[in-house]
Amino acid sequence: MLIKFKSKESGDFVMMSDVALPLLKMMGTSGMSKGAVSADELRASLSRLESALAQVSEKAPDADADQEDEEVKEVKLSLNTRASPLLEMLRREAAEGDGYVMWQED
């Protein structure tokens, strides 16, 4: 399932729900596939998400430690990388002071 994010100051984007829903929970929301963060909550949500992502990256295992000889190696994007569009949207809206971020199934 895809989750579509919308805001006043940023372009819309979609994200797979298996990535989006955990990020939404990190922001302090219910983690449901439909919701919104109002202007009053933007800075707090952004701060919670940044803090949670920092903790996740500290706990990430060293990629070289677990490498095995394989013909094809799958490149896995970190959660921080996948969160970039959402972080940017939250930052833009928080900077404006009167924005919002909404999401729903697409």
Phi and psi restraints in degrees (range 20) as a CNS / XPLOR table:
assign (resid 1 and name C) (resid 2 and name N)
       (resid 2 and name CA) (resid 2 and name C) 1.0 -104.6 20.0 2
assign (resid 2 and name N) (resid 2 and name CA)
       (resid 2 and name C) (resid 3 and name N) 1.0 145.6 20.0 2
assign (resid 2 and name C) (resid 3 and name N)
       (resid 3 and name CA) (resid 3 and name C) 1.0 -114.8 20.0 2
assign (resid 3 and name N) (resid 3 and name CA)
       (resid 3 and name C) (resid 4 and name N) 1.0 127.6 20.0 2
assign (resid 3 and name C) (resid 4 and name N)
       (resid 4 and name CA) (resid 4 and name C) 1.0 -102.0 20.0 2
assign (resid 4 and name N) (resid 4 and name CA)
       (resid 4 and name C) (resid 5 and name N) 1.0 128.2 20.0 2
assign (resid 4 and name C) (resid 5 and name N)
       (resid 5 and name CA) (resid 5 and name C) 1.0 -103.8 20.0 2
assign (resid 5 and name N) (resid 5 and name CA)
       (resid 5 and name C) (resid 6 and name N) 1.0 139.0 20.0 2
assign (resid 5 and name C) (resid 6 and name N)
       (resid 6 and name CA) (resid 6 and name C) 1.0 -135.3 20.0 2
assign (resid 6 and name N) (resid 6 and name CA)
       (resid 6 and name C) (resid 7 and name N) 1.0 149.4 20.0 2
assign (resid 6 and name C) (resid 7 and name N)
       (resid 7 and name CA) (resid 7 and name C) 1.0 -155.4 20.0 2
assign (resid 7 and name N) (resid 7 and name CA)
       (resid 7 and name C) (resid 8 and name N) 1.0 172.9 20.0 2
assign (resid 7 and name C) (resid 8 and name N)
       (resid 8 and name CA) (resid 8 and name C) 1.0 -73.7 20.0 2
assign (resid 8 and name N) (resid 8 and name CA)
       (resid 8 and name C) (resid 9 and name N) 1.0 -42.5 20.0 2
assign (resid 8 and name C) (resid 9 and name N)
       (resid 9 and name CA) (resid 9 and name C) 1.0 -100.0 20.0 2
assign (resid 9 and name N) (resid 9 and name CA)
       (resid 9 and name C) (resid 10 and name N) 1.0 -9.4 20.0 2
assign (resid 9 and name C) (resid 10 and name N)
       (resid 10 and name CA) (resid 10 and name C) 1.0 -120.7 20.0 2
assign (resid 10 and name N) (resid 10 and name CA)
       (resid 10 and name C) (resid 11 and name N) 1.0 160.4 20.0 2
assign (resid 10 and name C) (resid 11 and name N)
       (resid 11 and name CA) (resid 11 and name C) 1.0 -74.3 20.0 2
assign (resid 11 and name N) (resid 11 and name CA)
       (resid 11 and name C) (resid 12 and name N) 1.0 152.6 20.0 2
assign (resid 11 and name C) (resid 12 and name N)
       (resid 12 and name CA) (resid 12 and name C) 1.0 -67.1 20.0 2
assign (resid 12 and name N) (resid 12 and name CA)
       (resid 12 and name C) (resid 13 and name N) 1.0 153.1 20.0 2
assign (resid 12 and name C) (resid 13 and name N)
       (resid 13 and name CA) (resid 13 and name C) 1.0 -150.7 20.0 2
assign (resid 13 and name N) (resid 13 and name CA)
       (resid 13 and name C) (resid 14 and name N) 1.0 160.4 20.0 2
assign (resid 13 and name C) (resid 14 and name N)
       (resid 14 and name CA) (resid 14 and name C) 1.0 -116.7 20.0 2
assign (resid 14 and name N) (resid 14 and name CA)
       (resid 14 and name C) (resid 15 and name N) 1.0 153.7 20.0 2
assign (resid 14 and name C) (resid 15 and name N)
       (resid 15 and name CA) (resid 15 and name C) 1.0 -145.4 20.0 2
assign (resid 15 and name N) (resid 15 and name CA)
       (resid 15 and name C) (resid 16 and name N) 1.0 145.4 20.0 2
assign (resid 15 and name C) (resid 16 and name N)
       (resid 16 and name CA) (resid 16 and name C) 1.0 -63.0 20.0 2
assign (resid 16 and name N) (resid 16 and name CA)
       (resid 16 and name C) (resid 17 and name N) 1.0 140.9 20.0 2
assign (resid 16 and name C) (resid 17 and name N)
       (resid 17 and name CA) (resid 17 and name C) 1.0 -64.4 20.0 2
assign (resid 17 and name N) (resid 17 and name CA)
       (resid 17 and name C) (resid 18 and name N) 1.0 -28.6 20.0 2
assign (resid 17 and name C) (resid 18 and name N)
       (resid 18 and name CA) (resid 18 and name C) 1.0 -67.5 20.0 2
assign (resid 18 and name N) (resid 18 and name CA)
       (resid 18 and name C) (resid 19 and name N) 1.0 -17.2 20.0 2
assign (resid 18 and name C) (resid 19 and name N)
       (resid 19 and name CA) (resid 19 and name C) 1.0 -100.5 20.0 2
assign (resid 19 and name N) (resid 19 and name CA)
       (resid 19 and name C) (resid 20 and name N) 1.0 -44.0 20.0 2
assign (resid 19 and name C) (resid 20 and name N)
       (resid 20 and name CA) (resid 20 and name C) 1.0 -63.6 20.0 2
assign (resid 20 and name N) (resid 20 and name CA)
       (resid 20 and name C) (resid 21 and name N) 1.0 -45.7 20.0 2
assign (resid 20 and name C) (resid 21 and name N)
       (resid 21 and name CA) (resid 21 and name C) 1.0 -64.1 20.0 2
assign (resid 21 and name N) (resid 21 and name CA)
       (resid 21 and name C) (resid 22 and name N) 1.0 -43.4 20.0 2
assign (resid 21 and name C) (resid 22 and name N)
       (resid 22 and name CA) (resid 22 and name C) 1.0 -62.4 20.0 2
assign (resid 22 and name N) (resid 22 and name CA)
       (resid 22 and name C) (resid 23 and name N) 1.0 -36.9 20.0 2
assign (resid 22 and name C) (resid 23 and name N)
       (resid 23 and name CA) (resid 23 and name C) 1.0 -64.1 20.0 2
assign (resid 23 and name N) (resid 23 and name CA)
       (resid 23 and name C) (resid 24 and name N) 1.0 -40.7 20.0 2
assign (resid 23 and name C) (resid 24 and name N)
       (resid 24 and name CA) (resid 24 and name C) 1.0 -62.9 20.0 2
assign (resid 24 and name N) (resid 24 and name CA)
       (resid 24 and name C) (resid 25 and name N) 1.0 -39.3 20.0 2
assign (resid 24 and name C) (resid 25 and name N)
       (resid 25 and name CA) (resid 25 and name C) 1.0 -65.0 20.0 2
assign (resid 25 and name N) (resid 25 and name CA)
       (resid 25 and name C) (resid 26 and name N) 1.0 -38.9 20.0 2
assign (resid 25 and name C) (resid 26 and name N)
       (resid 26 and name CA) (resid 26 and name C) 1.0 -61.5 20.0 2
assign (resid 26 and name N) (resid 26 and name CA)
       (resid 26 and name C) (resid 27 and name N) 1.0 -30.0 20.0 2
assign (resid 26 and name C) (resid 27 and name N)
       (resid 27 and name CA) (resid 27 and name C) 1.0 -74.3 20.0 2
assign (resid 27 and name N) (resid 27 and name CA)
       (resid 27 and name C) (resid 28 and name N) 1.0 -11.9 20.0 2
assign (resid 27 and name C) (resid 28 and name N)
       (resid 28 and name CA) (resid 28 and name C) 1.0 96.3 20.0 2
assign (resid 28 and name N) (resid 28 and name CA)
       (resid 28 and name C) (resid 29 and name N) 1.0 10.6 20.0 2
assign (resid 28 and name C) (resid 29 and name N)
       (resid 29 and name CA) (resid 29 and name C) 1.0 -89.1 20.0 2
assign (resid 29 and name N) (resid 29 and name CA)
       (resid 29 and name C) (resid 30 and name N) 1.0 178.6 20.0 2
assign (resid 29 and name C) (resid 30 and name N)
       (resid 30 and name CA) (resid 30 and name C) 1.0 -69.7 20.0 2
assign (resid 30 and name N) (resid 30 and name CA)
       (resid 30 and name C) (resid 31 and name N) 1.0 -18.9 20.0 2
assign (resid 30 and name C) (resid 31 and name N)
       (resid 31 and name CA) (resid 31 and name C) 1.0 81.4 20.0 2
assign (resid 31 and name N) (resid 31 and name CA)
       (resid 31 and name C) (resid 32 and name N) 1.0 15.2 20.0 2
assign (resid 31 and name C) (resid 32 and name N)
       (resid 32 and name CA) (resid 32 and name C) 1.0 -79.0 20.0 2
assign (resid 32 and name N) (resid 32 and name CA)
       (resid 32 and name C) (resid 33 and name N) 1.0 162.2 20.0 2
assign (resid 32 and name C) (resid 33 and name N)
       (resid 33 and name CA) (resid 33 and name C) 1.0 -79.4 20.0 2
assign (resid 33 and name N) (resid 33 and name CA)
       (resid 33 and name C) (resid 34 and name N) 1.0 2.0 20.0 2
assign (resid 33 and name C) (resid 34 and name N)
       (resid 34 and name CA) (resid 34 and name C) 1.0 -143.1 20.0 2
assign (resid 34 and name N) (resid 34 and name CA)
       (resid 34 and name C) (resid 35 and name N) 1.0 130.6 20.0 2
assign (resid 34 and name C) (resid 35 and name N)
       (resid 35 and name CA) (resid 35 and name C) 1.0 176.5 20.0 2
assign (resid 35 and name N) (resid 35 and name CA)
       (resid 35 and name C) (resid 36 and name N) 1.0 -170.8 20.0 2
assign (resid 35 and name C) (resid 36 and name N)
       (resid 36 and name CA) (resid 36 and name C) 1.0 -157.8 20.0 2
assign (resid 36 and name N) (resid 36 and name CA)
       (resid 36 and name C) (resid 37 and name N) 1.0 157.2 20.0 2
assign (resid 36 and name C) (resid 37 and name N)
       (resid 37 and name CA) (resid 37 and name C) 1.0 -122.1 20.0 2
assign (resid 37 and name N) (resid 37 and name CA)
       (resid 37 and name C) (resid 38 and name N) 1.0 122.9 20.0 2
assign (resid 37 and name C) (resid 38 and name N)
       (resid 38 and name CA) (resid 38 and name C) 1.0 -81.5 20.0 2
assign (resid 38 and name N) (resid 38 and name CA)
       (resid 38 and name C) (resid 39 and name N) 1.0 171.3 20.0 2
assign (resid 38 and name C) (resid 39 and name N)
       (resid 39 and name CA) (resid 39 and name C) 1.0 -56.2 20.0 2
assign (resid 39 and name N) (resid 39 and name CA)
       (resid 39 and name C) (resid 40 and name N) 1.0 -38.7 20.0 2
assign (resid 39 and name C) (resid 40 and name N)
       (resid 40 and name CA) (resid 40 and name C) 1.0 -65.1 20.0 2
assign (resid 40 and name N) (resid 40 and name CA)
       (resid 40 and name C) (resid 41 and name N) 1.0 -27.6 20.0 2
assign (resid 40 and name C) (resid 41 and name N)
       (resid 41 and name CA) (resid 41 and name C) 1.0 -100.3 20.0 2
assign (resid 41 and name N) (resid 41 and name CA)
       (resid 41 and name C) (resid 42 and name N) 1.0 -8.1 20.0 2
assign (resid 41 and name C) (resid 42 and name N)
       (resid 42 and name CA) (resid 42 and name C) 1.0 -58.7 20.0 2
assign (resid 42 and name N) (resid 42 and name CA)
       (resid 42 and name C) (resid 43 and name N) 1.0 -51.5 20.0 2
assign (resid 42 and name C) (resid 43 and name N)
       (resid 43 and name CA) (resid 43 and name C) 1.0 -63.2 20.0 2
assign (resid 43 and name N) (resid 43 and name CA)
       (resid 43 and name C) (resid 44 and name N) 1.0 -40.8 20.0 2
assign (resid 43 and name C) (resid 44 and name N)
       (resid 44 and name CA) (resid 44 and name C) 1.0 -66.2 20.0 2
assign (resid 44 and name N) (resid 44 and name CA)
       (resid 44 and name C) (resid 45 and name N) 1.0 -41.7 20.0 2
assign (resid 44 and name C) (resid 45 and name N)
       (resid 45 and name CA) (resid 45 and name C) 1.0 -63.9 20.0 2
assign (resid 45 and name N) (resid 45 and name CA)
       (resid 45 and name C) (resid 46 and name N) 1.0 -43.0 20.0 2
assign (resid 45 and name C) (resid 46 and name N)
       (resid 46 and name CA) (resid 46 and name C) 1.0 -61.6 20.0 2
assign (resid 46 and name N) (resid 46 and name CA)
       (resid 46 and name C) (resid 47 and name N) 1.0 -45.2 20.0 2
assign (resid 46 and name C) (resid 47 and name N)
       (resid 47 and name CA) (resid 47 and name C) 1.0 -62.0 20.0 2
assign (resid 47 and name N) (resid 47 and name CA)
       (resid 47 and name C) (resid 48 and name N) 1.0 -43.8 20.0 2
assign (resid 47 and name C) (resid 48 and name N)
       (resid 48 and name CA) (resid 48 and name C) 1.0 -62.9 20.0 2
assign (resid 48 and name N) (resid 48 and name CA)
       (resid 48 and name C) (resid 49 and name N) 1.0 -42.3 20.0 2
assign (resid 48 and name C) (resid 49 and name N)
       (resid 49 and name CA) (resid 49 and name C) 1.0 -65.1 20.0 2
assign (resid 49 and name N) (resid 49 and name CA)
       (resid 49 and name C) (resid 50 and name N) 1.0 -46.4 20.0 2
assign (resid 49 and name C) (resid 50 and name N)
       (resid 50 and name CA) (resid 50 and name C) 1.0 -61.0 20.0 2
assign (resid 50 and name N) (resid 50 and name CA)
       (resid 50 and name C) (resid 51 and name N) 1.0 -41.7 20.0 2
assign (resid 50 and name C) (resid 51 and name N)
       (resid 51 and name CA) (resid 51 and name C) 1.0 -64.4 20.0 2
assign (resid 51 and name N) (resid 51 and name CA)
       (resid 51 and name C) (resid 52 and name N) 1.0 -44.7 20.0 2
assign (resid 51 and name C) (resid 52 and name N)
       (resid 52 and name CA) (resid 52 and name C) 1.0 -64.6 20.0 2
assign (resid 52 and name N) (resid 52 and name CA)
       (resid 52 and name C) (resid 53 and name N) 1.0 -40.8 20.0 2
assign (resid 52 and name C) (resid 53 and name N)
       (resid 53 and name CA) (resid 53 and name C) 1.0 -66.5 20.0 2
assign (resid 53 and name N) (resid 53 and name CA)
       (resid 53 and name C) (resid 54 and name N) 1.0 -35.3 20.0 2
assign (resid 53 and name C) (resid 54 and name N)
       (resid 54 and name CA) (resid 54 and name C) 1.0 -63.9 20.0 2
assign (resid 54 and name N) (resid 54 and name CA)
       (resid 54 and name C) (resid 55 and name N) 1.0 -40.1 20.0 2
assign (resid 54 and name C) (resid 55 and name N)
       (resid 55 and name CA) (resid 55 and name C) 1.0 -67.1 20.0 2
assign (resid 55 and name N) (resid 55 and name CA)
       (resid 55 and name C) (resid 56 and name N) 1.0 -39.4 20.0 2
assign (resid 55 and name C) (resid 56 and name N)
       (resid 56 and name CA) (resid 56 and name C) 1.0 -63.3 20.0 2
assign (resid 56 and name N) (resid 56 and name CA)
       (resid 56 and name C) (resid 57 and name N) 1.0 -43.3 20.0 2
assign (resid 56 and name C) (resid 57 and name N)
       (resid 57 and name CA) (resid 57 and name C) 1.0 -68.9 20.0 2
assign (resid 57 and name N) (resid 57 and name CA)
       (resid 57 and name C) (resid 58 and name N) 1.0 -28.6 20.0 2
assign (resid 57 and name C) (resid 58 and name N)
       (resid 58 and name CA) (resid 58 and name C) 1.0 -68.9 20.0 2
assign (resid 58 and name N) (resid 58 and name CA)
       (resid 58 and name C) (resid 59 and name N) 1.0 -31.5 20.0 2
assign (resid 58 and name C) (resid 59 and name N)
       (resid 59 and name CA) (resid 59 and name C) 1.0 -88.5 20.0 2
assign (resid 59 and name N) (resid 59 and name CA)
       (resid 59 and name C) (resid 60 and name N) 1.0 -8.6 20.0 2
assign (resid 59 and name C) (resid 60 and name N)
       (resid 60 and name CA) (resid 60 and name C) 1.0 -63.3 20.0 2
assign (resid 60 and name N) (resid 60 and name CA)
       (resid 60 and name C) (resid 61 and name N) 1.0 133.4 20.0 2
assign (resid 60 and name C) (resid 61 and name N)
       (resid 61 and name CA) (resid 61 and name C) 1.0 -70.0 20.0 2
assign (resid 61 and name N) (resid 61 and name CA)
       (resid 61 and name C) (resid 62 and name N) 1.0 154.8 20.0 2
assign (resid 61 and name C) (resid 62 and name N)
       (resid 62 and name CA) (resid 62 and name C) 1.0 -68.4 20.0 2
assign (resid 62 and name N) (resid 62 and name CA)
       (resid 62 and name C) (resid 63 and name N) 1.0 122.0 20.0 2
assign (resid 62 and name C) (resid 63 and name N)
       (resid 63 and name CA) (resid 63 and name C) 1.0 -62.2 20.0 2
assign (resid 63 and name N) (resid 63 and name CA)
       (resid 63 and name C) (resid 64 and name N) 1.0 -36.5 20.0 2
assign (resid 63 and name C) (resid 64 and name N)
       (resid 64 and name CA) (resid 64 and name C) 1.0 -69.9 20.0 2
assign (resid 64 and name N) (resid 64 and name CA)
       (resid 64 and name C) (resid 65 and name N) 1.0 -25.3 20.0 2
assign (resid 64 and name C) (resid 65 and name N)
       (resid 65 and name CA) (resid 65 and name C) 1.0 -66.7 20.0 2
assign (resid 65 and name N) (resid 65 and name CA)
       (resid 65 and name C) (resid 66 and name N) 1.0 -30.2 20.0 2
assign (resid 65 and name C) (resid 66 and name N)
       (resid 66 and name CA) (resid 66 and name C) 1.0 -107.1 20.0 2
assign (resid 66 and name N) (resid 66 and name CA)
       (resid 66 and name C) (resid 67 and name N) 1.0 11.0 20.0 2
assign (resid 66 and name C) (resid 67 and name N)
       (resid 67 and name CA) (resid 67 and name C) 1.0 -69.7 20.0 2
assign (resid 67 and name N) (resid 67 and name CA)
       (resid 67 and name C) (resid 68 and name N) 1.0 138.1 20.0 2
assign (resid 67 and name C) (resid 68 and name N)
       (resid 68 and name CA) (resid 68 and name C) 1.0 -122.0 20.0 2
assign (resid 68 and name N) (resid 68 and name CA)
       (resid 68 and name C) (resid 69 and name N) 1.0 158.7 20.0 2
assign (resid 68 and name C) (resid 69 and name N)
       (resid 69 and name CA) (resid 69 and name C) 1.0 -72.5 20.0 2
assign (resid 69 and name N) (resid 69 and name CA)
       (resid 69 and name C) (resid 70 and name N) 1.0 114.0 20.0 2
assign (resid 69 and name C) (resid 70 and name N)
       (resid 70 and name CA) (resid 70 and name C) 1.0 -136.3 20.0 2
assign (resid 70 and name N) (resid 70 and name CA)
       (resid 70 and name C) (resid 71 and name N) 1.0 150.9 20.0 2
assign (resid 70 and name C) (resid 71 and name N)
       (resid 71 and name CA) (resid 71 and name C) 1.0 -69.3 20.0 2
assign (resid 71 and name N) (resid 71 and name CA)
       (resid 71 and name C) (resid 72 and name N) 1.0 -40.1 20.0 2
assign (resid 71 and name C) (resid 72 and name N)
       (resid 72 and name CA) (resid 72 and name C) 1.0 -122.7 20.0 2
assign (resid 72 and name N) (resid 72 and name CA)
       (resid 72 and name C) (resid 73 and name N) 1.0 125.0 20.0 2
assign (resid 72 and name C) (resid 73 and name N)
       (resid 73 and name CA) (resid 73 and name C) 1.0 -107.4 20.0 2
assign (resid 73 and name N) (resid 73 and name CA)
       (resid 73 and name C) (resid 74 and name N) 1.0 128.7 20.0 2
assign (resid 73 and name C) (resid 74 and name N)
       (resid 74 and name CA) (resid 74 and name C) 1.0 -84.2 20.0 2
assign (resid 74 and name N) (resid 74 and name CA)
       (resid 74 and name C) (resid 75 and name N) 1.0 130.7 20.0 2
assign (resid 74 and name C) (resid 75 and name N)
       (resid 75 and name CA) (resid 75 and name C) 1.0 -89.4 20.0 2
assign (resid 75 and name N) (resid 75 and name CA)
       (resid 75 and name C) (resid 76 and name N) 1.0 120.8 20.0 2
assign (resid 75 and name C) (resid 76 and name N)
       (resid 76 and name CA) (resid 76 and name C) 1.0 -105.4 20.0 2
assign (resid 76 and name N) (resid 76 and name CA)
       (resid 76 and name C) (resid 77 and name N) 1.0 129.0 20.0 2
assign (resid 76 and name C) (resid 77 and name N)
       (resid 77 and name CA) (resid 77 and name C) 1.0 -80.8 20.0 2
assign (resid 77 and name N) (resid 77 and name CA)
       (resid 77 and name C) (resid 78 and name N) 1.0 138.6 20.0 2
assign (resid 77 and name C) (resid 78 and name N)
       (resid 78 and name CA) (resid 78 and name C) 1.0 -71.3 20.0 2
assign (resid 78 and name N) (resid 78 and name CA)
       (resid 78 and name C) (resid 79 and name N) 1.0 159.4 20.0 2
assign (resid 78 and name C) (resid 79 and name N)
       (resid 79 and name CA) (resid 79 and name C) 1.0 -62.1 20.0 2
assign (resid 79 and name N) (resid 79 and name CA)
       (resid 79 and name C) (resid 80 and name N) 1.0 -34.4 20.0 2
assign (resid 79 and name C) (resid 80 and name N)
       (resid 80 and name CA) (resid 80 and name C) 1.0 -60.6 20.0 2
assign (resid 80 and name N) (resid 80 and name CA)
       (resid 80 and name C) (resid 81 and name N) 1.0 -41.7 20.0 2
assign (resid 80 and name C) (resid 81 and name N)
       (resid 81 and name CA) (resid 81 and name C) 1.0 -66.7 20.0 2
assign (resid 81 and name N) (resid 81 and name CA)
       (resid 81 and name C) (resid 82 and name N) 1.0 -43.8 20.0 2
assign (resid 81 and name C) (resid 82 and name N)
       (resid 82 and name CA) (resid 82 and name C) 1.0 -67.0 20.0 2
assign (resid 82 and name N) (resid 82 and name CA)
       (resid 82 and name C) (resid 83 and name N) 1.0 -26.0 20.0 2
assign (resid 82 and name C) (resid 83 and name N)
       (resid 83 and name CA) (resid 83 and name C) 1.0 -80.8 20.0 2
assign (resid 83 and name N) (resid 83 and name CA)
       (resid 83 and name C) (resid 84 and name N) 1.0 -10.1 20.0 2
assign (resid 83 and name C) (resid 84 and name N)
       (resid 84 and name CA) (resid 84 and name C) 1.0 -51.8 20.0 2
assign (resid 84 and name N) (resid 84 and name CA)
       (resid 84 and name C) (resid 85 and name N) 1.0 -47.6 20.0 2
assign (resid 84 and name C) (resid 85 and name N)
       (resid 85 and name CA) (resid 85 and name C) 1.0 -62.9 20.0 2
assign (resid 85 and name N) (resid 85 and name CA)
       (resid 85 and name C) (resid 86 and name N) 1.0 -38.3 20.0 2
assign (resid 85 and name C) (resid 86 and name N)
       (resid 86 and name CA) (resid 86 and name C) 1.0 -68.9 20.0 2
assign (resid 86 and name N) (resid 86 and name CA)
       (resid 86 and name C) (resid 87 and name N) 1.0 -42.6 20.0 2
assign (resid 86 and name C) (resid 87 and name N)
       (resid 87 and name CA) (resid 87 and name C) 1.0 -59.6 20.0 2
assign (resid 87 and name N) (resid 87 and name CA)
       (resid 87 and name C) (resid 88 and name N) 1.0 -45.3 20.0 2
assign (resid 87 and name C) (resid 88 and name N)
       (resid 88 and name CA) (resid 88 and name C) 1.0 -62.5 20.0 2
assign (resid 88 and name N) (resid 88 and name CA)
       (resid 88 and name C) (resid 89 and name N) 1.0 -42.1 20.0 2
assign (resid 88 and name C) (resid 89 and name N)
       (resid 89 and name CA) (resid 89 and name C) 1.0 -62.3 20.0 2
assign (resid 89 and name N) (resid 89 and name CA)
       (resid 89 and name C) (resid 90 and name N) 1.0 -46.8 20.0 2
assign (resid 89 and name C) (resid 90 and name N)
       (resid 90 and name CA) (resid 90 and name C) 1.0 -62.0 20.0 2
assign (resid 90 and name N) (resid 90 and name CA)
       (resid 90 and name C) (resid 91 and name N) 1.0 -41.6 20.0 2
assign (resid 90 and name C) (resid 91 and name N)
       (resid 91 and name CA) (resid 91 and name C) 1.0 -63.4 20.0 2
assign (resid 91 and name N) (resid 91 and name CA)
       (resid 91 and name C) (resid 92 and name N) 1.0 -43.9 20.0 2
assign (resid 91 and name C) (resid 92 and name N)
       (resid 92 and name CA) (resid 92 and name C) 1.0 -63.3 20.0 2
assign (resid 92 and name N) (resid 92 and name CA)
       (resid 92 and name C) (resid 93 and name N) 1.0 -45.2 20.0 2
assign (resid 92 and name C) (resid 93 and name N)
       (resid 93 and name CA) (resid 93 and name C) 1.0 -67.8 20.0 2
assign (resid 93 and name N) (resid 93 and name CA)
       (resid 93 and name C) (resid 94 and name N) 1.0 -39.5 20.0 2
assign (resid 93 and name C) (resid 94 and name N)
       (resid 94 and name CA) (resid 94 and name C) 1.0 -65.3 20.0 2
assign (resid 94 and name N) (resid 94 and name CA)
       (resid 94 and name C) (resid 95 and name N) 1.0 -36.3 20.0 2
assign (resid 94 and name C) (resid 95 and name N)
       (resid 95 and name CA) (resid 95 and name C) 1.0 -65.9 20.0 2
assign (resid 95 and name N) (resid 95 and name CA)
       (resid 95 and name C) (resid 96 and name N) 1.0 -35.1 20.0 2
assign (resid 95 and name C) (resid 96 and name N)
       (resid 96 and name CA) (resid 96 and name C) 1.0 -73.5 20.0 2
assign (resid 96 and name N) (resid 96 and name CA)
       (resid 96 and name C) (resid 97 and name N) 1.0 -30.6 20.0 2
assign (resid 96 and name C) (resid 97 and name N)
       (resid 97 and name CA) (resid 97 and name C) 1.0 84.3 20.0 2
assign (resid 97 and name N) (resid 97 and name CA)
       (resid 97 and name C) (resid 98 and name N) 1.0 -14.4 20.0 2
assign (resid 97 and name C) (resid 98 and name N)
       (resid 98 and name CA) (resid 98 and name C) 1.0 -130.8 20.0 2
assign (resid 98 and name N) (resid 98 and name CA)
       (resid 98 and name C) (resid 99 and name N) 1.0 22.5 20.0 2
assign (resid 98 and name C) (resid 99 and name N)
       (resid 99 and name CA) (resid 99 and name C) 1.0 -92.3 20.0 2
assign (resid 99 and name N) (resid 99 and name CA)
       (resid 99 and name C) (resid 100 and name N) 1.0 -167.7 20.0 2
assign (resid 99 and name C) (resid 100 and name N)
       (resid 100 and name CA) (resid 100 and name C) 1.0 -157.9 20.0 2
assign (resid 100 and name N) (resid 100 and name CA)
       (resid 100 and name C) (resid 101 and name N) 1.0 163.4 20.0 2
assign (resid 100 and name C) (resid 101 and name N)
       (resid 101 and name CA) (resid 101 and name C) 1.0 -133.3 20.0 2
assign (resid 101 and name N) (resid 101 and name CA)
       (resid 101 and name C) (resid 102 and name N) 1.0 127.9 20.0 2
assign (resid 101 and name C) (resid 102 and name N)
       (resid 102 and name CA) (resid 102 and name C) 1.0 -121.4 20.0 2
assign (resid 102 and name N) (resid 102 and name CA)
       (resid 102 and name C) (resid 103 and name N) 1.0 154.6 20.0 2
assign (resid 102 and name C) (resid 103 and name N)
       (resid 103 and name CA) (resid 103 and name C) 1.0 -147.2 20.0 2
assign (resid 103 and name N) (resid 103 and name CA)
       (resid 103 and name C) (resid 104 and name N) 1.0 153.9 20.0 2
assign (resid 103 and name C) (resid 104 and name N)
       (resid 104 and name CA) (resid 104 and name C) 1.0 -162.3 20.0 2
assign (resid 104 and name N) (resid 104 and name CA)
       (resid 104 and name C) (resid 105 and name N) 1.0 164.3 20.0 2
assign (resid 104 and name C) (resid 105 and name N)
       (resid 105 and name CA) (resid 105 and name C) 1.0 -63.0 20.0 2
assign (resid 105 and name N) (resid 105 and name CA)
       (resid 105 and name C) (resid 106 and name N) 1.0 143.9 20.0 2
